[in-house]
Amino acid sequence: MDNVWCERLGVELGKPDALGICHIGFSSSEAYDFHQRYTKGAHLRRLETVPFHQSQWESPYYRKTLDRFLENADLAQAMILDFGCGDGRFADYLLQRGAHQIVCVDFDYATLAAFGEHLTETGDRDKVLLLHTDFDHLPFAADTFDVILAIGSLYYLDRQYETGIARLRDMLGQDGVLITSDPSIEGFMLRALVFNGLNESLDIFRSRRFREVTDASAPGFRAFDDGEWRDIFRAAGLTVLDRQGISLFHNLLRVLFLKGIVPEEQLRERQDDIESMFDYLHDHGSLFKHVVWKLGKKRNSDGAAPSQHVVDDAFFIL
């Protein structure tokens, strides 16, 4: 199987290990150390089945967003990269949509192994290449992929965020689609204000950084507002094709549940109403935990206009 993938991608991957995972190497980083300390959060496919978990609540809205963003994509023929795949929450979705060639990359070996076991159970193992590596060691050439997903992963690059966006842009084919999702600074400022107080909220505002956990020794990661994102994308040679927020309410309700402020009995009694609220917020809300972006390469200097529905700079180019 590894030789087939080498031919498809035009790279040398080496022999996979006993679990079928290829190792290219990675460098230690704050993000890697963070994930080794808080490993549970990377198993989001498995956590989708846990009642009242944030992953269970928000995953349908990620899938709904991806349905829209990939509506016209020929996934059966596409070469796809899932960067920061975790245990395969979105790769599994792509397989269900008919994808046959997915390269899944993560620096957390345990999540890759868990996804590999899942793929063996579903009979999809030959459709997915599992790579244990990090951003600095990605071996892929320009114009390799038709679709790239980097959902909830690029912000871990921290100071390399802009470099990461530009590198993924280079690996994307001319008519390909890059889908990213990263934290909204407004959402995390509000969450900090509600649960941790004014000082932490103001710290996030001034530093443009947030912590994912309450541990004060944990690293802070960068968060952006829409204008900052658009500037980064524009500088990397990318055009915004679509945008969708993932509501902060899933996260707020999960924290309130864990703190015992909202009891499980109430969640069960009001489950239908909660789902209706989440549906409404997906379509009409404006307070987000993450923002999902659909990006494409800017056209060459021949003056050709974008062929898709573009929402860059808040104007619509049809």
VEXSELO-324492 format. One line per 8 residues: number of its first residue (from 1); for each residue x, y, z of N, C-alpha, C. Coordinates in steps of 0.2 Angstrom, whole numbers, plus 5000, padded with zeros to 4 digits. Layout:
BEGIN
NUM	X:Y:Z:X:Y:Z:X:Y:Z; ... $
***
This chain:
BEGIN
1	5004:4994:5000:5000:5000:5000:5004:5006:5000; 5010:5006:5004:5014:5012:5004:5017:5014:4997; 5019:5009:4993:5021:5010:4986:5016:5014:4982; 5010:5012:4983:5005:5015:4979:5004:5022:4981; 5004:5024:4987:5004:5031:4989:5010:5035:4987; 5016:5032:4987:5022:5035:4985:5021:5037:4978; 5018:5033:4974:5017:5034:4966:5012:5040:4966; 5006:5039:4969:5001:5044:4969:5004:5051:4971 $
9	5008:5052:4976:5010:5058:4979:5016:5060:4976; 5020:5056:4973:5027:5058:4970:5032:5059:4976; 5031:5056:4982:5036:5057:4987:5038:5050:4990; 5044:5050:4993:5046:5044:4997:5044:5044:5004; 5040:5039:5006:5037:5039:5013:5040:5034:5018; 5044:5029:5015:5047:5024:5019:5042:5019:5021; 5044:5014:5024:5040:5008:5026:5036:5010:5032; 5029:5008:5032:5025:5009:5037:5026:5005:5043 $
17	5024:5006:5049:5025:5002:5055:5020:4997:5055; 5020:4993:5060:5015:4987:5061:5008:4989:5060; 5006:4995:5062:4999:4998:5062:4998:5001:5055; 5003:5001:5051:5001:5004:5044:5002:5012:5044; 5006:5014:5049:5007:5022:5050:5014:5023:5048; 5015:5028:5043:5021:5030:5041:5024:5036:5045; 5030:5035:5047:5034:5040:5051:5039:5044:5047; 5037:5051:5047:5042:5055:5043:5046:5059:5048 $
25	5044:5060:5054:5048:5064:5059:5044:5070:5061; 5046:5072:5067:5043:5079:5069:5047:5082:5075; 5046:5088:5076:5050:5092:5081:5046:5093:5087; 5049:5093:5093:5045:5095:5099:5043:5102:5099; 5037:5103:5101:5034:5110:5101:5030:5111:5107; 5028:5117:5109:5023:5118:5114:5016:5115:5112; 5014:5115:5106:5008:5112:5104:5009:5104:5105; 5014:5101:5103:5015:5094:5104:5015:5092:5112 $
33	5019:5096:5116:5019:5095:5123:5012:5096:5126; 5008:5101:5123:5001:5102:5126:4997:5096:5124; 4997:5093:5118:4993:5087:5117:4995:5081:5120; 5001:5080:5122:5003:5075:5126:5000:5075:5133; 4999:5081:5136:4997:5082:5142:4989:5082:5142; 4986:5084:5137:4978:5084:5137:4976:5080:5130; 4977:5073:5131:4976:5069:5125:4969:5068:5123; 4964:5068:5128:4957:5067:5127:4954:5071:5122 $
41	4956:5077:5121:4953:5082:5117:4954:5081:5110; 4959:5077:5108:4961:5075:5101:4957:5069:5098; 4953:5066:5103:4949:5060:5100:4942:5062:5099; 4941:5067:5095:4934:5070:5094:4929:5066:5090; 4932:5061:5086:4927:5056:5082:4924:5052:5088; 4928:5049:5092:4925:5045:5097:4921:5049:5102; 4922:5055:5104:4919:5059:5108:4912:5061:5105; 4911:5061:5099:4904:5062:5096:4899:5058:5099 $
49	4901:5052:5101:4896:5047:5104:4894:5048:5111; 4898:5053:5115:4897:5054:5122:4891:5059:5123; 4886:5057:5126:4880:5062:5127:4882:5068:5130; 4880:5074:5128:4881:5081:5130:4888:5083:5130; 4892:5080:5126:4899:5082:5124:4898:5087:5119; 4903:5092:5119:4903:5097:5114:4904:5095:5107; 4908:5089:5107:4909:5086:5100:4903:5084:5097; 4899:5081:5101:4892:5078:5099:4888:5084:5097 $
57	4888:5089:5100:4884:5095:5099:4886:5099:5092; 4892:5100:5092:4895:5104:5086:4896:5100:5080; 4898:5094:5080:4900:5090:5074:4894:5090:5068; 4888:5090:5070:4883:5090:5064:4883:5097:5061; 4886:5102:5064:4886:5109:5061:4892:5110:5057; 4898:5106:5059:4904:5106:5055:4902:5102:5048; 4898:5096:5049:4897:5092:5043:4892:5096:5038; 4887:5100:5041:4883:5104:5037:4887:5109:5033 $
65	4892:5112:5037:4896:5117:5033:4900:5114:5028; 4903:5108:5029:4907:5105:5024:4903:5103:5018; 4896:5100:5020:4892:5099:5014:4891:5105:5009; 4890:5111:5012:4890:5117:5008:4896:5118:5004; 4902:5118:5008:4908:5120:5005:4910:5115:5000; 4909:5109:5000:4911:5104:4996:4906:5101:4991; 4900:5105:4990:4894:5103:4986:4896:5101:4979; 4901:5105:4976:4903:5104:4969:4909:5100:4968 $
73	4912:5098:4974:4919:5094:4973:4917:5087:4971; 4922:5084:4967:4922:5077:4965:4926:5073:4970; 4923:5072:4976:4928:5069:4981:4930:5062:4979; 4927:5058:4975:4929:5052:4973:4935:5052:4969; 4937:5057:4966:4943:5058:4962:4948:5062:4965; 4946:5066:4970:4950:5071:4973:4956:5068:4977; 4962:5071:4977:4967:5069:4982:4966:5074:4988; 4965:5072:4994:4963:5076:5000:4969:5075:5005 $
81	4970:5081:5008:4975:5081:5014:4970:5084:5020; 4971:5080:5025:4968:5082:5032:4973:5083:5037; 4975:5089:5037:4981:5091:5042:4978:5092:5049; 4981:5088:5053:4979:5089:5060:4972:5085:5061; 4973:5078:5058:4966:5074:5058:4964:5072:5064; 4968:5071:5069:4966:5068:5076:4964:5061:5075; 4958:5059:5077:4956:5052:5077:4951:5051:5071; 4951:5056:5066:4948:5055:5060:4941:5058:5060 $
89	4939:5063:5064:4932:5065:5064:4930:5067:5057; 4934:5071:5053:4932:5074:5047:4934:5069:5041; 4940:5066:5042:4941:5061:5037:4936:5055:5036; 4933:5053:5042:4928:5048:5042:4922:5051:5038; 4920:5058:5039:4915:5061:5035:4916:5061:5028; 4922:5062:5026:4924:5062:5019:4923:5056:5016; 4925:5050:5019:4924:5044:5017:4917:5042:5016; 4913:5044:5020:4906:5043:5019:4903:5047:5013 $
97	4906:5053:5011:4904:5056:5006:4907:5054:4999; 4911:5048:5000:4914:5045:4994:4921:5046:4992; 4925:5049:4996:4932:5050:4995:4936:5044:4995; 4941:5043:4991:4945:5037:4990:4952:5038:4991; 4954:5045:4992:4962:5046:4993:4963:5052:4998; 4964:5050:5004:4964:5055:5009:4971:5053:5013; 4975:5059:5013:4981:5059:5017:4980:5062:5024; 4980:5058:5029:4979:5060:5036:4985:5062:5040 $
105	4986:5068:5042:4993:5069:5045:4991:5072:5053; 4995:5069:5057:4995:5072:5064:5001:5070:5068; 5003:5074:5073:5009:5072:5077:5007:5068:5083; 5001:5067:5084:4999:5063:5090:4998:5055:5087; 5002:5051:5089:5002:5044:5087:4996:5040:5089; 4994:5042:5095:4988:5038:5098:4982:5039:5094; 4981:5045:5092:4975:5047:5088:4975:5043:5081; 4981:5043:5078:4982:5040:5072:4980:5033:5072 $
113	4983:5030:5078:4982:5022:5079:4975:5021:5080; 4971:5025:5083:4964:5024:5085:4960:5025:5078; 4962:5029:5074:4958:5030:5067:4960:5024:5063; 4966:5022:5063:4968:5016:5059:4964:5010:5061; 4963:5009:5067:4959:5003:5070:4951:5004:5067; 4949:5010:5067:4942:5012:5065:4942:5010:5057; 4947:5012:5054:4947:5011:5046:4947:5004:5045; 4951:5000:5048:4951:4993:5047:4944:4990:5049 $
121	4940:4992:5054:4934:4990:5055:4929:4991:5050; 4929:4997:5047:4925:4999:5042:4927:4997:5035; 4932:4994:5034:4935:4992:5027:4937:4997:5023; 4939:5003:5026:4942:5009:5022:4949:5010:5022; 4953:5005:5025:4960:5006:5027:4964:5008:5020; 4962:5005:5015:4966:5006:5009:4965:5013:5006; 4960:5017:5008:4958:5023:5005:4962:5029:5009; 4965:5027:5014:4968:5033:5019:4976:5031:5020 $
129	4980:5036:5019:4987:5036:5021:4987:5039:5028; 4990:5036:5033:4991:5039:5040:4998:5041:5040; 5000:5048:5041:5006:5050:5042:5008:5053:5049; 5012:5050:5053:5014:5053:5059:5020:5058:5058; 5018:5064:5058:5023:5070:5057:5020:5076:5059; 5024:5082:5058:5021:5088:5059:5022:5093:5053; 5020:5099:5054:5020:5104:5048:5027:5105:5045; 5032:5105:5049:5039:5106:5047:5041:5101:5042 $
137	5039:5095:5043:5041:5089:5039:5037:5087:5034; 5032:5091:5032:5027:5088:5027:5031:5088:5020; 5031:5082:5017:5035:5081:5011:5032:5083:5004; 5026:5086:5004:5022:5087:4998:5024:5093:4994; 5024:5092:4987:5026:5097:4982:5020:5102:4981; 5021:5107:4977:5016:5111:4975:5011:5108:4971; 5004:5110:4972:4999:5108:4968:4997:5101:4968; 4998:5098:4974:4997:5091:4975:4990:5089:4977 $
145	4986:5093:4980:4980:5092:4983:4974:5096:4980; 4969:5092:4979:4963:5095:4977:4958:5098:4982; 4959:5095:4988:4955:5098:4994:4960:5097:5000; 4961:5102:5004:4965:5102:5010:4960:5104:5016; 4960:5100:5021:4956:5102:5027:4962:5103:5033; 4961:5109:5036:4965:5110:5042:4960:5113:5047; 4956:5109:5050:4951:5111:5055:4953:5110:5062; 4953:5116:5065:4955:5116:5072:4963:5114:5073 $
153	4967:5115:5068:4974:5113:5069:4979:5118:5068; 4978:5123:5063:4983:5128:5061:4985:5133:5067; 4980:5134:5071:4982:5139:5076:4987:5136:5081; 4988:5129:5081:4994:5126:5085:5000:5128:5083; 5001:5130:5076:5007:5133:5074:5010:5139:5077; 5005:5143:5080:5006:5149:5084:5010:5154:5079; 5016:5155:5080:5020:5160:5077:5021:5158:5069; 5020:5152:5068:5021:5150:5061:5014:5150:5057 $
161	5009:5153:5060:5002:5152:5057:5002:5155:5050; 5005:5161:5049:5005:5163:5042:5009:5159:5038; 5015:5157:5040:5019:5152:5036:5015:5146:5034; 5011:5143:5039:5007:5137:5038:5002:5138:5032; 4998:5144:5033:4993:5145:5028:4996:5146:5021; 5002:5149:5020:5005:5150:5014:5008:5143:5011; 5010:5139:5016:5013:5132:5013:5007:5128:5011; 5001:5128:5015:4996:5124:5012:4993:5127:5006 $
169	4993:5133:5005:4991:5137:4998:4995:5134:4993; 5002:5133:4994:5006:5131:4989:5005:5123:4987; 5003:5119:4992:5001:5112:4991:4995:5111:4987; 4991:5117:4987:4984:5116:4984:4984:5117:4977; 4980:5113:4973:4980:5114:4966:4976:5120:4964; 4977:5122:4958:4975:5129:4956:4967:5130:4957; 4964:5125:4956:4956:5125:4957:4954:5121:4963; 4959:5120:4968:4957:5117:4974:4954:5121:4979 $
177	4952:5118:4984:4949:5121:4990:4952:5120:4996; 4954:5125:5000:4957:5124:5007:4952:5126:5012; 4950:5122:5017:4945:5123:5022:4949:5124:5029; 4949:5129:5032:4952:5130:5038:4947:5132:5044; 4948:5131:5050:4944:5132:5056:4948:5134:5062; 4948:5140:5064:4952:5142:5070:4948:5146:5075; 4950:5147:5081:4946:5150:5086:4945:5158:5085; 4939:5160:5086:4937:5167:5086:4939:5171:5092 $
185	4943:5176:5092:4945:5180:5098:4939:5182:5102; 4933:5184:5098:4928:5187:5102:4924:5182:5106; 4924:5176:5104:4921:5170:5107:4925:5168:5113; 4931:5168:5113:4935:5166:5119:4936:5172:5124; 4935:5178:5122:4935:5184:5126:4929:5183:5131; 4923:5182:5127:4917:5181:5131:4917:5175:5136; 4919:5169:5133:4920:5163:5138:4924:5165:5144; 4930:5168:5143:4934:5170:5149:4930:5175:5153 $
193	4927:5180:5151:4923:5184:5155:4918:5181:5159; 4914:5176:5156:4909:5173:5160:4912:5168:5165; 4917:5164:5164:4919:5159:5168:4925:5161:5172; 4929:5165:5170:4936:5167:5173:4937:5174:5175; 4932:5178:5173:4933:5185:5175:4935:5190:5170; 4935:5197:5172:4937:5202:5168:4944:5202:5166; 4948:5201:5171:4955:5201:5169:4958:5197:5164; 4955:5190:5164:4957:5186:5159:4954:5188:5152 $
201	4948:5190:5152:4945:5192:5146:4949:5198:5143; 4952:5203:5147:4956:5208:5144:4963:5206:5142; 4965:5201:5146:4972:5198:5144:4971:5195:5137; 4966:5192:5135:4965:5189:5129:4965:5194:5123; 4961:5200:5125:4960:5205:5120:4967:5208:5119; 4971:5210:5124:4977:5213:5123:4983:5209:5120; 4983:5202:5122:4988:5198:5120:4986:5195:5113; 4980:5194:5111:4977:5190:5106:4979:5183:5106 $
209	4979:5181:5113:4980:5174:5114:4975:5171:5119; 4974:5165:5119:4969:5162:5124:4972:5155:5126; 4970:5152:5132:4972:5146:5134:4966:5141:5133; 4967:5135:5131:4961:5130:5130:4959:5127:5136; 4963:5127:5141:4962:5124:5148:4963:5129:5153; 4961:5127:5159:4961:5132:5165:4968:5132:5168; 4972:5127:5166:4979:5127:5169:4983:5133:5167; 4985:5137:5172:4989:5143:5170:4996:5142:5167 $
217	4998:5136:5168:5005:5134:5165:5004:5132:5158; 4998:5131:5155:4997:5129:5148:4999:5134:5144; 5001:5133:5138:5003:5138:5133:4997:5142:5130; 4997:5148:5128:4992:5152:5125:4993:5151:5118; 4988:5151:5114:4988:5151:5107:4984:5157:5104; 4986:5159:5098:4984:5165:5094:4976:5164:5092; 4973:5169:5093:4966:5169:5090:4965:5176:5086; 4960:5176:5081:4960:5181:5077:4953:5184:5076 $
225	4952:5190:5073:4945:5192:5071:4945:5192:5064; 4939:5193:5061:4938:5192:5054:4943:5196:5050; 4944:5203:5052:4949:5207:5048:4956:5204:5048; 4958:5202:5053:4965:5199:5054:4966:5193:5049; 4960:5188:5050:4961:5182:5045:4961:5184:5038; 4957:5189:5036:4956:5191:5029:4963:5194:5027; 4966:5198:5031:4973:5200:5029:4978:5195:5028; 4978:5190:5033:4982:5184:5032:4981:5180:5026 $
233	4975:5179:5024:4973:5175:5018:4975:5179:5012; 4974:5185:5012:4976:5189:5006:4983:5189:5005; 4987:5190:5010:4994:5190:5010:4997:5183:5007; 4993:5178:5009:4996:5171:5007:4993:5170:5000; 4990:5174:4996:4988:5173:4989:4981:5169:4989; 4977:5170:4994:4971:5166:4994:4965:5170:4994; 4959:5168:4991:4953:5172:4991:4948:5168:4995; 4944:5172:4999:4939:5169:5003:4933:5167:4998 $
241	4931:5161:4998:4925:5159:4994:4919:5158:4998; 4919:5157:5005:4914:5156:5009:4916:5156:5016; 4911:5157:5021:4913:5158:5028:4907:5155:5032; 4908:5152:5038:4903:5150:5042:4906:5149:5049; 4902:5152:5054:4904:5151:5061:4901:5145:5064; 4905:5142:5069:4902:5137:5073:4901:5140:5080; 4895:5140:5082:4892:5143:5088:4896:5142:5094; 4897:5147:5098:4900:5147:5105:4895:5143:5110 $
249	4889:5143:5108:4884:5140:5113:4885:5133:5115; 4888:5129:5110:4889:5122:5112:4894:5122:5117; 4899:5126:5117:4905:5126:5122:4902:5129:5129; 4898:5134:5128:4896:5137:5134:4891:5132:5138; 4887:5129:5135:4882:5124:5138:4886:5118:5141; 4891:5116:5137:4896:5110:5140:4899:5112:5146; 4902:5118:5147:4905:5120:5153:4900:5121:5158; 4894:5124:5157:4889:5125:5162:4887:5118:5165 $
257	4887:5113:5160:4885:5106:5162:4890:5103:5167; 4897:5104:5165:4902:5101:5169:4903:5105:5176; 4901:5111:5176:4901:5114:5182:4895:5113:5187; 4890:5109:5184:4884:5107:5188:4879:5113:5188; 4880:5118:5184:4875:5124:5184:4869:5122:5180; 4870:5118:5174:4864:5115:5171:4864:5108:5172; 4859:5105:5175:4860:5098:5177:4858:5093:5171; 4860:5087:5171:4859:5082:5165:4852:5081:5164 $
265	4848:5081:5170:4840:5080:5169:4837:5086:5165; 4839:5092:5166:4837:5097:5162:4839:5097:5154; 4845:5094:5153:4847:5093:5146:4843:5088:5143; 4842:5083:5146:4838:5078:5143:4830:5080:5142; 4828:5083:5147:4821:5086:5146:4820:5091:5140; 4825:5095:5139:4824:5100:5134:4829:5099:5128; 4830:5093:5127:4835:5091:5121:4832:5093:5115; 4826:5092:5113:4823:5095:5107:4824:5102:5106 $
273	4822:5106:5111:4823:5113:5111:4830:5115:5110; 4835:5112:5114:4842:5113:5113:4844:5113:5106; 4842:5107:5103:4844:5106:5096:4841:5111:5091; 4835:5113:5092:4832:5119:5089:4835:5125:5089; 4838:5127:5096:4842:5133:5097:4848:5132:5093; 4852:5126:5093:4858:5126:5090:4857:5127:5082; 4851:5124:5079:4850:5125:5072:4849:5132:5071; 4845:5136:5075:4844:5143:5074:4851:5147:5074 $
281	4855:5145:5079:4861:5149:5080:4866:5147:5074; 4866:5141:5071:4870:5140:5065:4868:5144:5059; 4862:5145:5058:4859:5149:5053:4859:5157:5054; 4859:5159:5060:4858:5166:5062:4862:5169:5067; 4866:5165:5070:4870:5167:5076:4876:5171:5073; 4879:5175:5078:4885:5179:5076:4891:5179:5081; 4890:5174:5086:4895:5173:5092:4898:5166:5091; 4904:5166:5089:4907:5159:5087:4913:5157:5091 $
289	4913:5151:5092:4919:5148:5095:4925:5147:5090; 4923:5144:5084:4927:5144:5078:4924:5147:5072; 4928:5149:5067:4926:5151:5061:4929:5147:5056; 4924:5144:5051:4927:5140:5046:4927:5144:5039; 4932:5143:5036:4934:5147:5030:4935:5142:5024; 4931:5144:5018:4933:5141:5012:4937:5145:5008; 4943:5143:5006:4948:5147:5002:4950:5144:4996; 4951:5148:4991:4954:5146:4985:4960:5150:4983 $
297	4964:5148:4978:4970:5152:4976:4967:5158:4972; 4971:5163:4973:4969:5169:4969:4971:5167:4962; 4968:5170:4957:4969:5169:4950:4976:5172:4948; 4979:5169:4942:4985:5172:4940:4984:5179:4937; 4989:5182:4936:4989:5189:4934:4986:5190:4927; 4982:5186:4924:4979:5187:4918:4972:5190:4918; 4971:5192:4925:4964:5196:4925:4958:5192:4926; 4959:5185:4926:4952:5181:4926:4949:5182:4933 $
305	4943:5183:4933:4939:5184:4939:4938:5177:4942; 4937:5177:4949:4935:5170:4952:4928:5167:4949; 4928:5161:4948:4923:5158:4945:4917:5156:4950; 4919:5156:4957:4914:5154:4962:4911:5160:4965; 4907:5159:4970:4903:5164:4974:4908:5166:4979; 4911:5172:4979:4916:5175:4983:4913:5180:4988; 4916:5179:4994:4913:5184:5000:4919:5187:5003; 4924:5189:4999:4930:5192:5001:4928:5200:5002 $
313	4931:5203:5008:4930:5210:5009:4922:5212:5010; 4918:5207:5011:4911:5208:5013:4907:5210:5006; 4910:5209:5000:4907:5210:4994:4905:5204:4991; 4900:5203:4986:4899:5197:4983:4900:5198:4976; 4905:5194:4973:4907:5194:4966:4904:5188:4963; 4899:5189:4958:4896:5183:4955:4898:5181:4949 $
***
